[in-house]
Amino acid sequence: MTTTLPPRAAHARPRDDDRYPSRFWPEPRIADRQDPVVHGHAGDGPLSETELRFYRDNGYLTFDQLIGADELGACLGELDALRRDETVRHAAEAIIEPGSGELRSLFEVHRRSAVLRRLCAYPRLVAIARQLLGSEVYLHQSRINYKSGFRGKEFYWHSDFETWHMEDGIPAMRMVSCSVSLTPNTPHNGPLMIIPGSHQRYISCVGATPQAHYLASLRRQEVGVPDDASLMRLVEEFGIVAPTGPAGSVTFFDCNVMHGSNSNITPLPRSNVFFVYNSVHNTPAAPFCGLPPRPSFIAERRDFTPLPPHAAP
């Protein structure tokens, strides 16, 4: 991928407290991760030592059925209702597909829907996040990704942490994303793809952060994405996997694992709800790119209330 360099951001060099600088140099750099992957232990939650080891080595865990049928049915109803609501399409939290005009993503869904607010605090999801992060957790971000049949667009390869660090000021790799499948994720309808093990590397990307970058990047990201050569190195070292599963399946993945998804040209929609759990010890500072932070509907900056630490059912 060829990246056109935008004007230099407010900081011309990394801050002294920036352990993961990016977007400051004309050439990409690959560095080793400086934070633990797993902070908890077997016995702290529902995950076994084998599952914790798999997550530590690969950066993700997939479960075929963590969400009950009643909860899933209610969530599907919310998904359809939000898609049909014209006021939603005009909200700042709504991201519209370039070209087709279809709803691509909807952020902060836990504040828009009581059903999805209940899902983000689903006891087993929270228990797994707490165990992986070794602390109480709060909800950093929630969103629905709609990938409609025939026209659902791709999400290019990226590390979430690179953007959350540079544009939101998240200091450390102590976050986990949770993708809940509301429709079947098949090998054909643009499932999540992961480079397992890539969470142990940090790619410093090329190109300074533009002002209000999120207005363009949530539709099509060009700054903060890895270069072709770095991606090739990661794939040669680690390969690619594509977790699939029925509606109700759940994938947890590390904030720094390299991931993306292809476009969906099948008639089968692929819609997922994403919850990003962050440790209460890892709250955002000033963005490391030197620009103002993104809106709170993308990155929570006000409410760090821990989610209820109920035992998993």
N, C-alpha and C positions, 0 to 999 in steps of 0.2 A: 504494500500500500504506500502510495506517495502522499506525504503530508505537507501541506502548504503552511509555512510558519506564520502565525498571526503576530501582531505587535506584542512586544515584551510586556509581561505582567508587571504589577507594582514592584515585586521583588526581583532584582536582577541576579541574585544569588541565594542559595538556601539559607534559612535561618540557622542559628547555632544549635537550636533544639530539634532540628529536623533530622531524624534518623533514617527517613525514607524519601530523600529528595527526588524529584522528577520534574520534567519539563523545563529544565534550566540549561541543558547542554545541547549542542547541535548533533550529537551522536547518542544512540541509546546505550544504556549500561544495564548489566544484569548483576545483582548482588544477592547474597544469601539473606534469608529471613533472620531477624534478630529477636523474635518473640516466640515463646512456646506455642504449639498448636493446640494442645489439650492442657487445661489448667486444673481439671478435676481428676477424680480417681474412681475406679470401680467401687461400688458401695455408696457413692455420693448421689446416685441417681439410677435410672433404669438401664443404662448402657453397661454391657459386660466389658471385661478387660479386652476381650477379642475385638469387640466393636470399637472401643476406644483406640486400640492399636491400629485398626484399619483406617479410622478417621485420621489419626496422626500421620500415617504413611501416605494416604491417598487424598486427603482433604475433603472427603465427602462420605455420607452414609445414606442409603436408600432403604425405605420400608414400604412394602406393598400395600399395607392397610393399617394406617394409624388413626384415621378419622372414621367415626361411625356413620352408618347410613342416614340416620335422622339429621345429624349435623351437616353431612354432605348435601342432602336434599335442600336444606334451608339455604346453604351457601350458593347452590346453583340457582335458586330462585332469586337471590340477591344479585348475582352476576347478570342475569337476564334483565332484571328491573333496572339496574344501573346503566346497562347498555342502551336501553330504550328511553331513558330519561334525557330529554333534550337539554334540561338545565345542567346536567352533568357534562355534556359535551362542551359547554361554554365556560366551565369552571377552570380556574388556574391549575387545578390538580389534574386535569385531563390532558393527555398527550394524544394528538391526532396523527394518524399515519400520513406521511407525505405522499401525495399522488391520489390515493384512494379516498381519503377523507374519513376513514373508519377509525374508531377508537382503538388506540394502540395500548395505552396504559392509563390507569387511574390511581393516583397516589392518595395517601392518608385515608384509606378506606375504613380503618378502624374507628375514625371519627364520623364517618358518613353513614355507617351501617352498624346497628347493634348486633346483628348476626355475625359480622366479620370481627367486631370488637370482642365478642365472646370466643371466636375461633383463635384469635391471636393469643388469648390467655388459656387456651386448651391445656389442661394440666400436663399431659404427657409431652407436648411440644415445649412448654416452659421448663419442665424438669430436665429434658435433654439439653436445652440451651444452657441451663444453669450448671449442669454437670460438665459440659464441654468448656465453659468459660470460667468455671471455678468460683462463681460469685452470684449474687443476685443480678438480675438482668432487667433492662427496660426496653421498650420498643423504639428503636431508632428510626425505622421506616416501615410502612406497609404500602402495598400496591397490588392491583390486579394487572397482569399482562394478558391482554386479549390477543390471540393469534388466530384470526378467523380463517375459515376454509378458503382456499383458492388465492387469497391476497394477503395473508399474514406475512409481514416482513421479518427479515432476519434481525438478530442482535449480534453485532460483530464481537469478536474475541476481546475480552477485557478482564482486568482484575478490578473488582469493586473497590477494594481498599485503596488503590492508586487514586481514584477519584474522591473517595470519602476522606482520604488524608489531605490531598491537595486542595480540594474545594470546600470541604466541610470542617477540616481541622481535627479529624480523629487521630489521636497520637499513635496508637498501637494496634497490632493485628489481634485484637481480642474481641472479635465479633463473629457471628455466624448467621448465615441466611437460611431460611426455611421455605422451601417451595412446596405448596400443597396443590396437588393436581385436582382440579374440579372437573376435568374431562380426561379421558384416556390420553396418555402420552405414548405414542407408538413410534417405531423407528422411522415412520414416513411423514409425520405431520409436524416436523420441526422441533424435536425434543431438545431439552437442555443437553449440551455437550460440554464435557469437562476434560481438562488435561490433568490426570491424576498425578499428584506429586509436585505439580507446578507451584503449589502454595509455599514451597520451600525456597522459591526464588522471587526476587522482586525486580521487575523490569522498570527502569527509569525511562519514561517515554520522551519523545521529541516534540517540541512545539509549546510555546508559552500559552497560558490560559487566557482566553479572551474575556472581556467583561460580559457578565450575565451569560456565561457559557451554557448553562442548563437550558436556556430557551431553544438552542439548536441541538445540543448533545442528546437530549432525551428523545429526539426524533431520529437523528443520525449523528453518531459520535465520530469525530475525526481527531480531536485532541484528547490525549489520555488513552489512546489505543496502542498496542504493541506494534513494532515494525515487523516486517515479514521475516527477516533473518532471525530475530529473537524468537518469534513463534516457531520457526522451523527447528531451532535448537531445542525448545521445550518439547515439541512433538517427537523429535528424534530420541530424546532421553526418556520420555514418559508415555507417549502414545495418547490416544483419545478414547474416552468412553462416553456412552450416551445412555444414562439411566432412563428406563421407561417403566410404565406401570399403569394400573387401572385408575379410574377416578377414586380419590381417597388416598392414593399413595403419596409419600412425603420424601423429599430429599433435603438433607441438611448439607450445606457446603461452606467451607472456610471462606472468610472475607477476601483472601488473597489468591484463591485458586483461579486459574485462567479458565474462562468459560464463555460460551456463546451459543447461538442456535441458528439453524438454517431457516429460510423462508418456508412457508407452508403452502404448497400448491395442490394439496389434496382437498377433498370436500370436507375433511374431518377437522373441526376447530380444535385448538389446543389452548385452553385457558387455565392459568394458575394464579393462586394468591401467594404473594411473597411477604414474609415477615422477616425483618432484620433485627435480631436481638443483640444488644451491646451490653458489655459489663458496666456496672455502675461505677467502676474504677477507670473507665476509659471514655469519659464524656468529652465532647468536642472543645477544642481551643480555637484560637483564630486560625482561619484557613492558611495552610502552608504555602499557597500560591501568592499570598499578599493581597488578595481581593476580598470584597465583602462576602460573607457566607451566603450559601443558597437558601431559599425559603425553608421555613420549618416543616412544610408539608413534604419536603424531600429528605430533610435531615433534622431530626428533633433536636432543638437547642434550649427548650424551656422546661419540659416535664420529664424528669428522670426517675419518676416513681417506679420502684421495683414492681414487676408483675407478681401476682400472688404465688408463693412457693408451695402450692399444694402438692401432695404426693400424687404420683402418676396413678391412674386407675388400673 
